[in-house]
Amino acid sequence: MKRYTLYGFAALLVGMLLTVACYDKDNTIHPIPDLVIENISGGNIGAGEMLELTPVATMGGSEVECTYQWFIYRDTVATLISEENTLQYRVDTTGTITFNVEATHVETGIQSVLTFYYTVVPRINHGWLILKETADGNTDMDMQLIQGGDTIEFAEDQLSLALGAPMQGRPVSLLWTDGTYKYVNPETGIEEDAQTCLVPVSQKDILMYRVADEKVLATSDELFYEVPDFSTSNIEAFMYQSSLAGLIYDGQVCLLKTRTPTFMPPLLGDYHLAPYLVCWGYANKFVVYDDKNCSFGVIYPSGTFSTTMEIKYFPDTYRDADDLRISPNNMNADMLYFGQTDGSVDPEMQTNNGTLYALMQKRDDAANVWLYGLNNYEMASATYGPIRFAREIPVSRCPEFADADFYTMHQTRNIMYFIKDNVLSYYDIDRDEFVMDVYSFSGEVTYCKFINNTYAYNTASWLGDMYDYRFTYLVVATSSGDEYTVNCFDVVLDNLTLLPEKTITGTGKVRFMSWFAPSFEYSNDVYIYS
């Protein structure tokens, strides 16, 4: 009885206070004005963007102090997402989102509820994905996206927005799954097949970042059958193509097969892979260099439904037309650079485009470097030795070539670009000629890649929006202070033209870039990002 009496007395007291508030000295009734929530409206918002809303509450046209609760509806269930005066909420869904904000007047306890809606618009369609190193040596991602016509949106620090902090460790790679990742929803246990995800990779982590809603589906804890101890190991290289993704950490290799949720356990054995995964074209195997036994090999699953894999080293067996007969094993050399280009080095197989170039230095010969050309035709079965080109190059001819900071291959010509001490030069393989001091950069060069984008276009009206974003660029990123600059050079034959209108700037140090296009043709050109 005492408890109910106390509640009744409290209610009576509130009623008396409200009654007093409603009368003036002449006993004229003045109803308490409605509590109105203003400065909030719905609309459109891009997936992955941060929604920031600060309401203004008024009574009788005057602003009043309130507390707030923010709710989001998932199906018909309301979930409290914030009790701050300003809502900060990152959108990681698709379709239409229903929000409620509930304001409570501090003085009277009067409440008001406002419902509003946002339509989520996918953002990642065409444009640059930029993996960068932060000031503290970790990994974040910027995006320069084309949003219809010539409208360009630049979005910074997207991994920090999604995760609450950058990925740990320096950047390694940034590719995507092109509709081949199988996600197992931990809340429902339902398999969601054919997901297209960006795959940012740092030294310590790897993510599946879904393109449609920019939601992080999985991190390293969910992506490995046996999670490596990244406190003592580093991811060194990553490559994705239509049927496989390959990852090297501390010389070990593991594979992620298409439409499976986790990487296979690492291959055991007495090997240590150099930090290169090279693949030419659609559905080809990954080529690696084991710098422990100084041998080339390919990696692939042991069978269609197998959860194990193997490295198959090339044998010391040669085709009849192979005049070189250079063993791909026990080469006693370190890898300086490993990349690939169109065009064959095999005179018997000119119709098979694809050459892997390896720049190497013998461990007992500091006076020379060797450039080897590996024929892509041998990658499928690894039945014969793949080396079809070899050239010894004295270091004295070009010391910068033997000790460059960056290398990259032209993808339609036999030209290798290199940068030493911020100066760009190149080596013309066909002419056996060095062209020096092509361009000097200010600041610190942090990234260099030749990108021949042949797939980002649609010129058929019946296939949807028409666009043509193809280009052939040499991309060089520099850093000065806290800022980066991405320089794009148009490449016609061996001529370079700087395109100031294509310059991108931001904060941090660029370590990897790729051009995103929602096209199956990407699978044929994936090798350009190794």
ABEGO torsion letter per residue (X at the ends): XAAAAAAAAAAAAAAAAAAAAABBAAGBBBBBBBBBBBGBBBEBBBBGBBBBBBBBBBBGGBBBBBBBBBBBBBEABBBBABABABBBBBBBBBEBBBBBBBBBBAAAGBBBBBBBBBBBBBABABEBBBBBBBAAGBBBBBBBBBBEEABBBBBBGAAAAAAGBBBBEBBABBBBAGGABBBBBAAAGBBBBGBBBBBBBBAABBBBBBAAAGBBABBAAAABABBBBAAABBBABBBBBAABBBBBBGGBBBBBBBGBABBBBBBBEBBBBBBBBBBBEBGBBBBBBBAAAGBBBBBBBABAABABBBBBBBBBBBBAABAAGBBABGAGBBBABBBBBBEBABAABAABBEBBBBBBBBAABAABBBBBBBBAAAAAAGABBABABBBBBBAAABAAAAABABBBBBAABBBBBBBBGGBBBBBBAAAGBBBBGABBBBEBBABBBBBBBAABBBABAAAEBBBBABBBBBBBBBBBEABBBBBBBBBBEABBBBBAAABBBBBEBBABBBBBBBBAAAAAAAAAAX
